[in-house]
Amino acid sequence: MKKLFTFIALMLLLSTGTAQAQERKFSVYAVGFYNLENLFDTCHDVGHNDYEYLPNGANQWTPLKYEHKLRNMARVLSEMGTDKLPSSIGCAFIGVSEVENAKCLADLCAQPPLAARNMQFCHIEGPDQRGVDCALLYNPKLFTVRDVKLVPYIYVLPEDSMRATRGFLTVSGTLAGEHVAVIVNHLPSRFAGSFYREEGGRQIKLVKDSLQREDPNVKIFIMGDMNDDPQDRSMAVELGARREISDVEDGGLWNPWWNVLASGTGTLMYQGAWNLFDQIIISENLLNRSGRKDYSTLKYLNHQVFRRDYLFQQEGKYKGNTLRTHAGGQWLDGYSDHLPTVVYLVKEQK
C-alpha cells in the first residue's frame, strides 16, 4: 500500500561505508494543508454571513459554480503528496480551511479522485461569523482517528467579548502505528492586527503542551493558514517554532517554511511579493537531530510548496499569481489564492 523508496536505503547504505550493510526498506507518508478559499454551498446557513455565496448574492454562486469548485479542489487535494507517492495514495491526511460546513466536506469527499481513496473528514461546526471552519480530510487506510475536539479561540480583551472566530481543530489518531495529533488552524486575518495572531500562537502552544502532557511521546503537526509568515512574532515567539533544527529544544517545534520563504518561495502573493502563511510545523520527536539517522520511528523526510502550472494565471497583468475562484468581480473557475504545502515522513519497515 505504501511506496518504498529504495534510493533512501541506498543513501543509508552508502553512509555506513561498509559493504556488509544490508539494504533497509522504508515506508513514506505525506501530510498536507490547503486553504480552499471559500468552499461554500449555495444554501444559506442561519446565523452566518454567507450571503455573497448564494445564487442571488454578489458572487452569483450557482450550483454550476459550486460543482466546479468541488471538482477543482478535489483535483488539487488528490494530487498533493504524489510527487513522492503513487497517484492512488497521496496524503494520509490534509488539513483544510475556509470550508462552510459538513455538507461541503461530504460533497468534496464524494468527488471521484477522493472517493476512490474513501477519503473521510473530521469537522466540528465553529462560531466564525462568516461560517468558515477548519477540517481534516484523511485516508482511513493510512490514518485512524482516535479523538476529535474543537478548542475555541479565546478573545482576551474585554471589548472583544462578543466576537467569535475559528477555533483549533485537534485530531488525535494513529499513523504508521504511532500516536500523532494534528492541530488545524486559521488564525485571525491581517486586518485584525498582529495582537490577535500573536494570541493565537500562544493559544496553539497551550494546546500543544496539553497534548504532550497527556502523552509525552505524541508526534504533533500544527498546520494551517496562520495569516503570518514564519518569522512573525505569532509563530517565532509565541508558538516558539524554530528556524533551524539545531535550535529546537526537547519537546519543542520546528518550522521548515522559514528558509523556504527566505529563498523567495511562498504560498500566496500580495502586491507582487510572496508570503508563506500556509505552514506545517512539526514537533521535535519527528526530527533526527545532531546528524542521527534513526528511522525506527516516524521521522521527517522533506517538505514542499505544492505547485502545478494549472494553479497559476498563465497570462495577463497577473501572470504568475495564483488562479483564484473569483478576481476583479469575475468568476475565473480557478482554485485558491493559496498554494498547498506538504510534509513527507519516513519510517523503516520492520
SULNOR-V296395 format. One record per run of one state. SS is the DSSP state (@ for helix, = for strand, . for the rest). FROM is the first residue (numbers start at 1). TO is the last residue. If there is no record, write none. Layout:
SS;FROM;TO
SS;FROM;TO
//
This chain:
.;1;3
=;4;4
.;5;5
@;6;16
.;17;25
=;26;39
.;40;50
@;51;53
.;54;62
@;63;79
.;80;92
=;93;99
.;100;101
@;102;109
.;110;111
@;112;115
.;116;118
=;119;122
.;123;132
=;133;139
.;140;142
=;143;151
.;152;157
@;158;160
.;161;167
=;168;175
.;176;177
=;178;186
.;187;189
@;190;192
.;193;193
@;194;214
.;215;218
=;219;225
.;226;232
@;233;239
.;240;240
=;241;242
.;243;244
@;245;247
.;248;252
=;253;255
.;256;256
@;257;262
.;263;267
=;268;270
.;271;272
=;273;275
.;276;277
=;278;283
@;284;286
.;287;298
=;299;305
.;306;308
@;309;311
=;312;312
.;313;321
=;322;322
.;323;325
=;326;327
.;328;329
=;330;331
.;332;340
=;341;348
.;349;350
//
